[in-house]
């Protein structure tokens, strides 16, 4: 909801200050300027990005209103899920989790975490890591290097929508200038006419510049930053899985491996050591 509150403050501050300075809101309503700026910017956005990035950006903006994808309890569930897998592997051998890995939707082990099971990307990453562990053909440093490459690819892909929106935000003031220049062209063509008409054309041209700057720095730019922050936060879910599994391959006990993973979480979503330990014991 902070993003909505932020946009409301931007609108109230700009328009409120304009009205208090004896400006007339009707003067800012320039639909043709909006058409030039918005249409040109959206067209450039489509031309500059592949389909998947455009879809991801458009789908990601509404998701911002829902807040963080993974909350504190979700991270607790992820740590618990990894802990359960590592405990089973330690007690019964890595081959004991092979069936769970090959058919996670039918696995009682993963079935205890329906929300995580429904997260296709997260479960695919988890099962792929476990599949490599079950094969037993990789050294810990080799597994870690491979997972680092996969995470780097995931991070880059997750940040592409934010980067695309940031480029769009940077271009909006330029499109505002385009609209202003076209407004000046119209103004020059009307020279010799009524002074009032010329003043209206000049005002419309200036509004074009104003709208381009406001949309770029007041709305699209913050959306790009919010998408980037969300992508960075979501990456922690994958990082803690990688950390716990790599630590397990290096010979650490499940409790220690999960503790290494817990340390990677940001303070606002990181469960306390005692709380997590109590939770893990209760799930056994």
N, C-alpha and C positions, 0 to 999 in steps of 0.2 A: 504493500500500500504506500510505501514511501515514494515510489515513482509517481503515483497519482498525486500525492501531496506536493511533490516537487513541481510537477507541471502546473498545478493549480496556483502555487506561489508565483511561478514565472508569469502566468497569464495575469493574475491580479496585480502584480508589481508593475508590469509593463503598461497594461491598459489603465490601471488605477492611477499611475503617475501621469499618463497622458491626459486623462480626464481632469485630474486635479490641476493640471497646467492649462486648463481651459481648452483642451483639444476636443474635437467632436469625433466620436467613435465611427460615425457614418463615413467619415473621410478615409478610414482604414479599410473599408469594405471595397476591395478592388478584385472582383472575381476573375477578370481577364489576366491580371497580374499573377494570381494564384494558378491559373491554368498554364501560363507560360512557365512559371517556376516549377510547379509540381509535375506537370507533364514532361518537361524536359529532363528533370532530375530522375523521375521514375524510368523514363526511356533509357537514360544513360546507365542507370542501375541495372536494368535488364541486359543491356549490351555488354556491360563490363563483367558480369558474373555468370557462371554456369547455372543450369536449372536447379541443381541440388542446393546451391548456396542461396539462391533466391527463395526457394521453398523453406529452407531452414531459417532464414532471417524472418520471413513472414510468419512462420509458425512459432518462432522463439519469442516474438514481441508479446503475444498474449500470455505466454508462460511466465513472463516477468511479473504479472499481476498476482500469480499464485505463490510467489515467494520462492525460497530455495527448494530445489528438487529433493535433496537429501537433508533431513532434519536430524536432530540429535538421536532420536530413537532409531532412525534408519541406520545410522552408523553403528549403533549398538547391535542391531540385528545383523549387519554385515560382519562385524567382529565375532559375533556369536556363531554365525553360519560357518565362517572359516575355522573357528575353534572346534566346532563339532566335526568338521571334515578332518582336521588334523588329529584330533583325538582318536577317531575311528581308524585312520591310517596308521597311527602309532600302535594301537592295540591289536589290530587285525592285519596290518600290512597294507601297503599302497594298493595292491591288487583288489583289496576289499572295496575300494571306492570306485573301481572301474565301472561298475554297473550304474552307479549314481552319476558318474560323469557322462556316460554315453546316453542316458535317458533321464535328464534332470527333472523333467515334468512328471515322471513316474517314481521319482526317488522320495522315500519317506524322509531322508536327511534334508533335502532341499524343500520338501513339502511343508516343513514347519515355518517357512518364511515365504508366504504367498506373494507378498509385495515385491520381494527381491526376485522371486521366480518369474514374475511378470515383466521384469526389466530385462528385455532380451539382450541388450548390449552388455550389461553387467554380467549376466549369467554366461554369455558366450565367452567373455574374457576369463571368468573364473574357471569354467570347464576346460578351456584351451590350456590354461596354466596347469591345471591338475592332470590333464592328458599328457603333457610333457613330463610331469613328475612321475606318472605311472610308468611311462616308457623306460625311465631309469637310464636314459642314454646321454644325459646332459649333466655337466658339472655345475655347481652352484653359480660360479661366475659366468658361465655360458648362459644359464637360464636367466640370470639377472640382466645381462646385456640384451638378450632377446626381448625381454619384457620392457626394458627401457625404450627400445626401438618402437615397440608397439604402442607404448604410452605416448611417446613423442608424436607418432602419427595421429593418435586419437586427439591429443591436445591441439595439434595444428588444424585438424578438421573441425574440432569444436569451436575454434576461434575464428574460422573463416566468415561466418555470418556477422560477427562483431566488426571484423576488419572491413567487410563490404559496406556496412552501415556507416562506419567512420569515414570512409572515402566519400560516401554520399553526403555526409554532413559537411565535409570540407569543400565539396563542390557547390553546395547550396548558395553561399554568398556570391559565387560567380554567376550562377543562374539568376540571382537577384539583380546583378549588374546588367545581365542580358535584358531582363524585363525593363530595367530603368532606361537603358539605351533605346529600346524600342519605344518607350514612353516619350523620350526626348525627340525621337524622330517624328512622332505624331505631333508633339508640341511645335516643332519647327515648321511642320506643314500647316499649322493653324495660325502662324504669325500673320498679323494683319486683321485677325478677327477680333472677337470680343475679348477684353482683358480677363474677364471671369472664366471664359472657356480655356484660355491659355493657362491660367492659374490652376485650374482643375487638372489639366494634362500634366503639368509639372508635379503637382501633388501626387498623382497616380504613379508617376515615374519614381518618385522618392519612396513611395510605399513599397514598390517592387524591391528596392534595395533593402528596406527595412524588413520585409518578409523573408527574404533570402537569408539574412543574417540571423533573424530570430529563429527560423526553422532549423537552421544549421547548428547554432550554438545552444539554443534553448530546448530543443526537442530531439532531433535525430542524433546529435552528438552524445547526449546523456543516455539515450537508448543503446547506442553502440557500447558505451562504457559499462552499462548494466548487463548487457549480454556477455561481454568479456569477463566480468566479475562472476557471473553465474557459471560460465564454462570453467573458470578456474576453480571454483568451489566444487563443482561436480567431479572434477578430476581426482579429488581426494578419495572418492569411493574406490577408484581403480588403484590408486597408489597404495592404499592400506592393504588391499588384497595382495598386490605384488610383494609388499614388504613382508607380510606374514608368511606367504608361501616360500619366498626365498630364504627367510630365516629358518623355516622348517627343514628345507633341503640342506641347510648348513648344519643341521643337527640340534637346533634349539628345541626345547620342549614347547608344546602348544601354548601354554600360559605365557612363556617368554616371547614367543613369536607374535602373539596377539598384543602383548605390551609394546613391542617395537612398533607395531602398526598403529596402536593407539596414540603414540607420541607424535605421529604425523598430522593428526587432526588439529584444526584451528581451535583456539581456546573456547569459543562460544558453542561448539558442538562436541567437544571432547568430553567423554564421560570420565568421572573420577575413577582412579584406580580401584578404590574400595567398592564403588558402585558396580563397576564392570565385573569385578571378581565375584561379588555376590550374585550378580545376574547369571554369570557363567555356571556357577555352582548350582543355582536353582534350575538351570536347564538340563543338567546332567541326569 
